[in-house]
């Protein structure tokens, strides 16, 4: 991922609260990706594929318009 990172790695166990705090830091890009994947997965968002991140991004882009 480009941009800044909190250096999260696969296998890290964090609460949603911890990830939200990570979003508030200049190094929150990886926390944002994890939260988007999580939200896309639990919300059963429609997407062109099975990736929860894609569904979340599609919904946010629709809302932004």
PDB file of N, CA, C and O in Angstrom, chain B, residues numbered from 101:
ATOM      1  N   UNK B 101       0.846  -1.172   0.000  1.00  0.00           N
ATOM      2  CA  UNK B 101       0.000   0.000   0.000  1.00  0.00           C
ATOM      3  C   UNK B 101       0.890   1.233   0.000  1.00  0.00           C
ATOM      4  O   UNK B 101       1.936   1.266   0.649  1.00  0.00           O
ATOM      5  N   UNK B 102       0.460   2.231  -0.731  1.00  0.00           N
ATOM      6  CA  UNK B 102       1.226   3.472  -0.743  1.00  0.00           C
ATOM      7  C   UNK B 102       0.741   4.377   0.379  1.00  0.00           C
ATOM      8  O   UNK B 102      -0.310   4.132   0.970  1.00  0.00           O
ATOM      9  N   UNK B 103       1.486   5.396   0.664  1.00  0.00           N
ATOM     10  CA  UNK B 103       1.130   6.323   1.734  1.00  0.00           C
ATOM     11  C   UNK B 103       1.724   5.877   3.054  1.00  0.00           C
ATOM     12  O   UNK B 103       2.621   5.035   3.101  1.00  0.00           O
ATOM     13  N   UNK B 104       1.214   6.449   4.111  1.00  0.00           N
ATOM     14  CA  UNK B 104       1.732   6.122   5.430  1.00  0.00           C
ATOM     15  C   UNK B 104       1.057   4.872   5.976  1.00  0.00           C
ATOM     16  O   UNK B 104      -0.002   4.466   5.497  1.00  0.00           O
ATOM     17  N   UNK B 105       1.667   4.279   6.964  1.00  0.00           N
ATOM     18  CA  UNK B 105       1.160   3.035   7.524  1.00  0.00           C
ATOM     19  C   UNK B 105       1.495   2.937   9.006  1.00  0.00           C
ATOM     20  O   UNK B 105       2.492   3.493   9.468  1.00  0.00           O
ATOM     21  N   UNK B 106       0.659   2.231   9.736  1.00  0.00           N
ATOM     22  CA  UNK B 106       0.940   1.920  11.139  1.00  0.00           C
ATOM     23  C   UNK B 106       1.661   0.578  11.235  1.00  0.00           C
ATOM     24  O   UNK B 106       1.882   0.056  12.328  1.00  0.00           O
ATOM     25  N   UNK B 107       2.026   0.026  10.072  1.00  0.00           N
ATOM     26  CA  UNK B 107       2.750  -1.236   9.971  1.00  0.00           C
ATOM     27  C   UNK B 107       1.954  -2.411  10.529  1.00  0.00           C
ATOM     28  O   UNK B 107       2.504  -3.282  11.203  1.00  0.00           O
ATOM     29  N   UNK B 108       0.647  -2.428  10.239  1.00  0.00           N
ATOM     30  CA  UNK B 108      -0.168  -3.578  10.593  1.00  0.00           C
ATOM     31  C   UNK B 108       0.227  -4.736   9.702  1.00  0.00           C
ATOM     32  O   UNK B 108       0.562  -4.549   8.532  1.00  0.00           O
ATOM     33  N   UNK B 109       0.184  -5.939  10.265  1.00  0.00           N
ATOM     34  CA  UNK B 109       0.525  -7.128   9.496  1.00  0.00           C
ATOM     35  C   UNK B 109      -0.589  -8.152   9.650  1.00  0.00           C
ATOM     36  O   UNK B 109      -1.337  -8.140  10.627  1.00  0.00           O
ATOM     37  N   UNK B 110      -0.682  -9.037   8.667  1.00  0.00           N
ATOM     38  CA  UNK B 110      -1.668 -10.108   8.720  1.00  0.00           C
ATOM     39  C   UNK B 110      -1.477 -10.881  10.018  1.00  0.00           C
ATOM     40  O   UNK B 110      -0.363 -11.275  10.364  1.00  0.00           O
ATOM     41  N   UNK B 111      -2.563 -11.088  10.720  1.00  0.00           N
ATOM     42  CA  UNK B 111      -2.510 -11.808  11.991  1.00  0.00           C
ATOM     43  C   UNK B 111      -2.640 -10.893  13.192  1.00  0.00           C
ATOM     44  O   UNK B 111      -2.927 -11.366  14.292  1.00  0.00           O
ATOM     45  N   UNK B 112      -2.436  -9.585  13.011  1.00  0.00           N
ATOM     46  CA  UNK B 112      -2.658  -8.640  14.106  1.00  0.00           C
ATOM     47  C   UNK B 112      -4.133  -8.698  14.513  1.00  0.00           C
ATOM     48  O   UNK B 112      -5.014  -8.716  13.654  1.00  0.00           O
ATOM     49  N   UNK B 113      -4.395  -8.726  15.791  1.00  0.00           N
ATOM     50  CA  UNK B 113      -5.764  -8.721  16.296  1.00  0.00           C
ATOM     51  C   UNK B 113      -6.021  -7.382  16.972  1.00  0.00           C
ATOM     52  O   UNK B 113      -5.456  -7.079  18.023  1.00  0.00           O
ATOM     53  N   UNK B 114      -6.885  -6.586  16.349  1.00  0.00           N
ATOM     54  CA  UNK B 114      -7.193  -5.259  16.861  1.00  0.00           C
ATOM     55  C   UNK B 114      -8.696  -5.088  16.923  1.00  0.00           C
ATOM     56  O   UNK B 114      -9.428  -5.675  16.127  1.00  0.00           O
ATOM     57  N   UNK B 115      -9.151  -4.292  17.860  1.00  0.00           N
ATOM     58  CA  UNK B 115     -10.577  -3.990  17.933  1.00  0.00           C
ATOM     59  C   UNK B 115     -10.913  -2.902  16.921  1.00  0.00           C
ATOM     60  O   UNK B 115     -10.030  -2.200  16.429  1.00  0.00           O
ATOM     61  N   UNK B 116     -12.202  -2.772  16.619  1.00  0.00           N
ATOM     62  CA  UNK B 116     -12.637  -1.683  15.742  1.00  0.00           C
ATOM     63  C   UNK B 116     -12.240  -0.350  16.370  1.00  0.00           C
ATOM     64  O   UNK B 116     -11.811   0.562  15.663  1.00  0.00           O
ATOM     65  N   UNK B 117     -12.378  -0.230  17.677  1.00  0.00           N
ATOM     66  CA  UNK B 117     -11.999   1.011  18.361  1.00  0.00           C
ATOM     67  C   UNK B 117     -10.526   1.336  18.128  1.00  0.00           C
ATOM     68  O   UNK B 117     -10.185   2.484  17.840  1.00  0.00           O
ATOM     69  N   UNK B 118      -9.660   0.350  18.249  1.00  0.00           N
ATOM     70  CA  UNK B 118      -8.232   0.582  18.019  1.00  0.00           C
ATOM     71  C   UNK B 118      -7.967   1.015  16.582  1.00  0.00           C
ATOM     72  O   UNK B 118      -7.143   1.898  16.342  1.00  0.00           O
ATOM     73  N   UNK B 119      -8.662   0.399  15.623  1.00  0.00           N
ATOM     74  CA  UNK B 119      -8.480   0.780  14.226  1.00  0.00           C
ATOM     75  C   UNK B 119      -8.988   2.193  13.970  1.00  0.00           C
ATOM     76  O   UNK B 119      -8.389   2.938  13.194  1.00  0.00           O
ATOM     77  N   UNK B 120     -10.096   2.565  14.622  1.00  0.00           N
ATOM     78  CA  UNK B 120     -10.603   3.926  14.459  1.00  0.00           C
ATOM     79  C   UNK B 120      -9.613   4.949  15.004  1.00  0.00           C
ATOM     80  O   UNK B 120      -9.427   6.010  14.408  1.00  0.00           O
ATOM     81  N   UNK B 121      -8.980   4.643  16.125  1.00  0.00           N
ATOM     82  CA  UNK B 121      -7.935   5.527  16.628  1.00  0.00           C
ATOM     83  C   UNK B 121      -6.778   5.603  15.629  1.00  0.00           C
ATOM     84  O   UNK B 121      -6.175   6.660  15.445  1.00  0.00           O
ATOM     85  N   UNK B 122      -6.474   4.466  14.983  1.00  0.00           N
ATOM     86  CA  UNK B 122      -5.427   4.445  13.969  1.00  0.00           C
ATOM     87  C   UNK B 122      -5.743   5.346  12.787  1.00  0.00           C
ATOM     88  O   UNK B 122      -4.839   5.904  12.166  1.00  0.00           O
ATOM     89  N   UNK B 123      -7.030   5.489  12.475  1.00  0.00           N
ATOM     90  CA  UNK B 123      -7.437   6.376  11.384  1.00  0.00           C
ATOM     91  C   UNK B 123      -7.116   7.828  11.681  1.00  0.00           C
ATOM     92  O   UNK B 123      -6.895   8.619  10.764  1.00  0.00           O
ATOM     93  N   UNK B 124      -7.091   8.180  12.950  1.00  0.00           N
ATOM     94  CA  UNK B 124      -6.870   9.571  13.332  1.00  0.00           C
ATOM     95  C   UNK B 124      -5.393   9.955  13.304  1.00  0.00           C
ATOM     96  O   UNK B 124      -5.047  11.129  13.431  1.00  0.00           O
ATOM     97  N   UNK B 125      -4.540   8.975  13.138  1.00  0.00           N
ATOM     98  CA  UNK B 125      -3.104   9.230  13.084  1.00  0.00           C
ATOM     99  C   UNK B 125      -2.677   9.487  11.645  1.00  0.00           C
ATOM    100  O   UNK B 125      -3.342   9.038  10.712  1.00  0.00           O
ATOM    101  N   UNK B 126      -1.590  10.195  11.460  1.00  0.00           N
ATOM    102  CA  UNK B 126      -1.093  10.376  10.091  1.00  0.00           C
ATOM    103  C   UNK B 126      -0.761   9.046   9.420  1.00  0.00           C
ATOM    104  O   UNK B 126      -0.630   8.988   8.197  1.00  0.00           O
ATOM    105  N   UNK B 127      -0.627   7.991  10.196  1.00  0.00           N
ATOM    106  CA  UNK B 127      -0.262   6.690   9.640  1.00  0.00           C
ATOM    107  C   UNK B 127      -1.467   5.752   9.583  1.00  0.00           C
ATOM    108  O   UNK B 127      -1.342   4.572   9.910  1.00  0.00           O
ATOM    109  N   UNK B 128      -2.613   6.251   9.180  1.00  0.00           N
ATOM    110  CA  UNK B 128      -3.832   5.457   9.255  1.00  0.00           C
ATOM    111  C   UNK B 128      -4.277   4.759   7.995  1.00  0.00           C
ATOM    112  O   UNK B 128      -5.371   4.193   7.976  1.00  0.00           O
ATOM    113  N   UNK B 129      -3.476   4.770   6.929  1.00  0.00           N
ATOM    114  CA  UNK B 129      -3.920   4.150   5.685  1.00  0.00           C
ATOM    115  C   UNK B 129      -4.245   2.674   5.846  1.00  0.00           C
ATOM    116  O   UNK B 129      -5.273   2.212   5.350  1.00  0.00           O
ATOM    117  N   UNK B 130      -3.388   1.929   6.529  1.00  0.00           N
ATOM    118  CA  UNK B 130      -3.646   0.502   6.659  1.00  0.00           C
ATOM    119  C   UNK B 130      -4.848   0.235   7.557  1.00  0.00           C
ATOM    120  O   UNK B 130      -5.589  -0.720   7.324  1.00  0.00           O
ATOM    121  N   UNK B 131      -5.051   1.056   8.569  1.00  0.00           N
ATOM    122  CA  UNK B 131      -6.241   0.911   9.416  1.00  0.00           C
ATOM    123  C   UNK B 131      -7.502   1.173   8.601  1.00  0.00           C
ATOM    124  O   UNK B 131      -8.513   0.498   8.800  1.00  0.00           O
ATOM    125  N   UNK B 132      -7.460   2.134   7.695  1.00  0.00           N
ATOM    126  CA  UNK B 132      -8.611   2.441   6.850  1.00  0.00           C
ATOM    127  C   UNK B 132      -8.948   1.265   5.945  1.00  0.00           C
ATOM    128  O   UNK B 132     -10.124   0.953   5.762  1.00  0.00           O
ATOM    129  N   UNK B 133      -7.953   0.612   5.380  1.00  0.00           N
ATOM    130  CA  UNK B 133      -8.184  -0.539   4.510  1.00  0.00           C
ATOM    131  C   UNK B 133      -8.807  -1.683   5.298  1.00  0.00           C
ATOM    132  O   UNK B 133      -9.754  -2.313   4.828  1.00  0.00           O
ATOM    133  N   UNK B 134      -8.291  -1.955   6.483  1.00  0.00           N
ATOM    134  CA  UNK B 134      -8.832  -3.034   7.315  1.00  0.00           C
ATOM    135  C   UNK B 134     -10.288  -2.743   7.663  1.00  0.00           C
ATOM    136  O   UNK B 134     -11.130  -3.637   7.570  1.00  0.00           O
ATOM    137  N   UNK B 135     -10.601  -1.514   8.061  1.00  0.00           N
ATOM    138  CA  UNK B 135     -11.975  -1.157   8.408  1.00  0.00           C
ATOM    139  C   UNK B 135     -12.901  -1.247   7.196  1.00  0.00           C
ATOM    140  O   UNK B 135     -14.038  -1.702   7.324  1.00  0.00           O
ATOM    141  N   UNK B 136     -12.438  -0.826   6.040  1.00  0.00           N
ATOM    142  CA  UNK B 136     -13.270  -0.900   4.834  1.00  0.00           C
ATOM    143  C   UNK B 136     -13.562  -2.355   4.468  1.00  0.00           C
ATOM    144  O   UNK B 136     -14.688  -2.685   4.096  1.00  0.00           O
ATOM    145  N   UNK B 137     -12.566  -3.218   4.570  1.00  0.00           N
ATOM    146  CA  UNK B 137     -12.788  -4.639   4.289  1.00  0.00           C
ATOM    147  C   UNK B 137     -13.758  -5.238   5.294  1.00  0.00           C
ATOM    148  O   UNK B 137     -14.639  -6.013   4.921  1.00  0.00           O
ATOM    149  N   UNK B 138     -13.607  -4.888   6.555  1.00  0.00           N
ATOM    150  CA  UNK B 138     -14.490  -5.388   7.596  1.00  0.00           C
ATOM    151  C   UNK B 138     -15.920  -4.908   7.347  1.00  0.00           C
ATOM    152  O   UNK B 138     -16.854  -5.709   7.354  1.00  0.00           O
ATOM    153  N   UNK B 139     -16.091  -3.606   7.127  1.00  0.00           N
ATOM    154  CA  UNK B 139     -17.428  -3.047   6.905  1.00  0.00           C
ATOM    155  C   UNK B 139     -18.056  -3.637   5.647  1.00  0.00           C
ATOM    156  O   UNK B 139     -19.238  -3.982   5.653  1.00  0.00           O
ATOM    157  N   UNK B 140     -17.293  -3.755   4.585  1.00  0.00           N
ATOM    158  CA  UNK B 140     -17.816  -4.343   3.358  1.00  0.00           C
ATOM    159  C   UNK B 140     -18.237  -5.786   3.548  1.00  0.00           C
ATOM    160  O   UNK B 140     -19.191  -6.248   2.922  1.00  0.00           O
ATOM    161  N   UNK B 141     -17.537  -6.492   4.402  1.00  0.00           N
ATOM    162  CA  UNK B 141     -17.867  -7.896   4.670  1.00  0.00           C
ATOM    163  C   UNK B 141     -19.120  -8.069   5.497  1.00  0.00           C
ATOM    164  O   UNK B 141     -19.919  -8.964   5.222  1.00  0.00           O
ATOM    165  N   UNK B 142     -19.312  -7.233   6.507  1.00  0.00           N
ATOM    166  CA  UNK B 142     -20.480  -7.405   7.371  1.00  0.00           C
ATOM    167  C   UNK B 142     -21.740  -6.769   6.785  1.00  0.00           C
ATOM    168  O   UNK B 142     -22.852  -7.101   7.196  1.00  0.00           O
ATOM    169  N   UNK B 143     -21.569  -5.860   5.831  1.00  0.00           N
ATOM    170  CA  UNK B 143     -22.721  -5.164   5.261  1.00  0.00           C
ATOM    171  C   UNK B 143     -23.240  -5.847   3.994  1.00  0.00           C
ATOM    172  O   UNK B 143     -24.234  -5.398   3.422  1.00  0.00           O
ATOM    173  N   UNK B 144     -22.585  -6.927   3.542  1.00  0.00           N
ATOM    174  CA  UNK B 144     -22.989  -7.610   2.312  1.00  0.00           C
ATOM    175  C   UNK B 144     -23.204  -6.628   1.176  1.00  0.00           C
ATOM    176  O   UNK B 144     -24.237  -6.653   0.507  1.00  0.00           O
ATOM    177  N   UNK B 145     -22.229  -5.769   0.964  1.00  0.00           N
ATOM    178  CA  UNK B 145     -22.355  -4.729  -0.051  1.00  0.00           C
ATOM    179  C   UNK B 145     -22.242  -5.316  -1.446  1.00  0.00           C
ATOM    180  O   UNK B 145     -21.434  -6.215  -1.679  1.00  0.00           O
ATOM    181  N   UNK B 146     -23.048  -4.814  -2.375  1.00  0.00           N
ATOM    182  CA  UNK B 146     -22.944  -5.305  -3.752  1.00  0.00           C
ATOM    183  C   UNK B 146     -21.655  -4.820  -4.394  1.00  0.00           C
ATOM    184  O   UNK B 146     -21.248  -3.674  -4.200  1.00  0.00           O
ATOM    185  N   UNK B 147     -21.027  -5.678  -5.144  1.00  0.00           N
ATOM    186  CA  UNK B 147     -19.821  -5.286  -5.880  1.00  0.00           C
ATOM    187  C   UNK B 147     -19.698  -6.156  -7.110  1.00  0.00           C
ATOM    188  O   UNK B 147     -20.423  -7.138  -7.273  1.00  0.00           O
ATOM    189  N   UNK B 148     -18.781  -5.786  -7.965  1.00  0.00           N
ATOM    190  CA  UNK B 148     -18.582  -6.545  -9.194  1.00  0.00           C
ATOM    191  C   UNK B 148     -17.813  -7.838  -8.940  1.00  0.00           C
ATOM    192  O   UNK B 148     -17.725  -8.688  -9.826  1.00  0.00           O
ATOM    193  N   UNK B 149     -17.268  -7.992  -7.766  1.00  0.00           N
ATOM    194  CA  UNK B 149     -16.578  -9.230  -7.403  1.00  0.00           C
ATOM    195  C   UNK B 149     -16.901  -9.564  -5.952  1.00  0.00           C
ATOM    196  O   UNK B 149     -17.814  -8.973  -5.376  1.00  0.00           O
ATOM    197  N   UNK B 150     -16.189 -10.475  -5.368  1.00  0.00           N
ATOM    198  CA  UNK B 150     -16.476 -10.897  -4.000  1.00  0.00           C
ATOM    199  C   UNK B 150     -15.628 -10.176  -2.963  1.00  0.00           C
ATOM    200  O   UNK B 150     -15.672 -10.525  -1.783  1.00  0.00           O
ATOM    201  N   UNK B 151     -14.862  -9.184  -3.378  1.00  0.00           N
ATOM    202  CA  UNK B 151     -13.980  -8.464  -2.455  1.00  0.00           C
ATOM    203  C   UNK B 151     -14.783  -7.457  -1.632  1.00  0.00           C
ATOM    204  O   UNK B 151     -15.396  -6.557  -2.206  1.00  0.00           O
ATOM    205  N   UNK B 152     -14.794  -7.585  -0.298  1.00  0.00           N
ATOM    206  CA  UNK B 152     -15.539  -6.628   0.526  1.00  0.00           C
ATOM    207  C   UNK B 152     -15.024  -5.205   0.391  1.00  0.00           C
ATOM    208  O   UNK B 152     -15.791  -4.255   0.548  1.00  0.00           O
ATOM    209  N   UNK B 153     -13.744  -5.043   0.103  1.00  0.00           N
ATOM    210  CA  UNK B 153     -13.187  -3.705  -0.062  1.00  0.00           C
ATOM    211  C   UNK B 153     -13.801  -3.022  -1.286  1.00  0.00           C
ATOM    212  O   UNK B 153     -14.146  -1.841  -1.236  1.00  0.00           O
ATOM    213  N   UNK B 154     -13.934  -3.762  -2.375  1.00  0.00           N
ATOM    214  CA  UNK B 154     -14.514  -3.204  -3.587  1.00  0.00           C
ATOM    215  C   UNK B 154     -15.958  -2.759  -3.345  1.00  0.00           C
ATOM    216  O   UNK B 154     -16.363  -1.690  -3.800  1.00  0.00           O
ATOM    217  N   UNK B 155     -16.726  -3.573  -2.635  1.00  0.00           N
ATOM    218  CA  UNK B 155     -18.106  -3.209  -2.323  1.00  0.00           C
ATOM    219  C   UNK B 155     -18.184  -1.946  -1.491  1.00  0.00           C
ATOM    220  O   UNK B 155     -19.034  -1.090  -1.731  1.00  0.00           O
ATOM    221  N   UNK B 156     -17.302  -1.827  -0.514  1.00  0.00           N
ATOM    222  CA  UNK B 156     -17.283  -0.651   0.346  1.00  0.00           C
ATOM    223  C   UNK B 156     -16.915   0.599  -0.454  1.00  0.00           C
ATOM    224  O   UNK B 156     -17.554   1.641  -0.308  1.00  0.00           O
ATOM    225  N   UNK B 157     -15.898   0.495  -1.289  1.00  0.00           N
ATOM    226  CA  UNK B 157     -15.455   1.633  -2.107  1.00  0.00           C
ATOM    227  C   UNK B 157     -16.575   2.051  -3.068  1.00  0.00           C
ATOM    228  O   UNK B 157     -16.821   3.244  -3.247  1.00  0.00           O
ATOM    229  N   UNK B 158     -17.243   1.090  -3.678  1.00  0.00           N
ATOM    230  CA  UNK B 158     -18.350   1.390  -4.588  1.00  0.00           C
ATOM    231  C   UNK B 158     -19.445   2.161  -3.872  1.00  0.00           C
ATOM    232  O   UNK B 158     -19.951   3.154  -4.396  1.00  0.00           O
ATOM    233  N   UNK B 159     -19.817   1.709  -2.673  1.00  0.00           N
ATOM    234  CA  UNK B 159     -20.852   2.398  -1.900  1.00  0.00           C
ATOM    235  C   UNK B 159     -20.416   3.807  -1.520  1.00  0.00           C
ATOM    236  O   UNK B 159     -21.205   4.746  -1.627  1.00  0.00           O
ATOM    237  N   UNK B 160     -19.173   3.967  -1.079  1.00  0.00           N
ATOM    238  CA  UNK B 160     -18.703   5.298  -0.683  1.00  0.00           C
ATOM    239  C   UNK B 160     -18.640   6.246  -1.876  1.00  0.00           C
ATOM    240  O   UNK B 160     -18.953   7.429  -1.740  1.00  0.00           O
ATOM    241  N   UNK B 161     -18.241   5.746  -3.033  1.00  0.00           N
ATOM    242  CA  UNK B 161     -18.214   6.581  -4.234  1.00  0.00           C
ATOM    243  C   UNK B 161     -19.622   6.996  -4.628  1.00  0.00           C
ATOM    244  O   UNK B 161     -19.844   8.134  -5.040  1.00  0.00           O
ATOM    245  N   UNK B 162     -20.578   6.073  -4.504  1.00  0.00           N
ATOM    246  CA  UNK B 162     -21.981   6.392  -4.799  1.00  0.00           C
ATOM    247  C   UNK B 162     -22.486   7.487  -3.852  1.00  0.00           C
ATOM    248  O   UNK B 162     -23.155   8.425  -4.287  1.00  0.00           O
ATOM    249  N   UNK B 163     -22.169   7.368  -2.570  1.00  0.00           N
ATOM    250  CA  UNK B 163     -22.588   8.369  -1.584  1.00  0.00           C
ATOM    251  C   UNK B 163     -21.921   9.709  -1.824  1.00  0.00           C
ATOM    252  O   UNK B 163     -22.520  10.756  -1.581  1.00  0.00           O
ATOM    253  N   UNK B 164     -20.684   9.683  -2.299  1.00  0.00           N
ATOM    254  CA  UNK B 164     -19.953  10.930  -2.539  1.00  0.00           C
ATOM    255  C   UNK B 164     -20.560  11.720  -3.704  1.00  0.00           C
ATOM    256  O   UNK B 164     -20.539  12.951  -3.711  1.00  0.00           O
ATOM    257  N   UNK B 165     -21.100  10.991  -4.689  1.00  0.00           N
ATOM    258  CA  UNK B 165     -21.725  11.675  -5.834  1.00  0.00           C
ATOM    259  C   UNK B 165     -22.942  12.414  -5.382  1.00  0.00           C
ATOM    260  O   UNK B 165     -23.612  13.055  -6.192  1.00  0.00           O
TER     261      UNK B 165
END
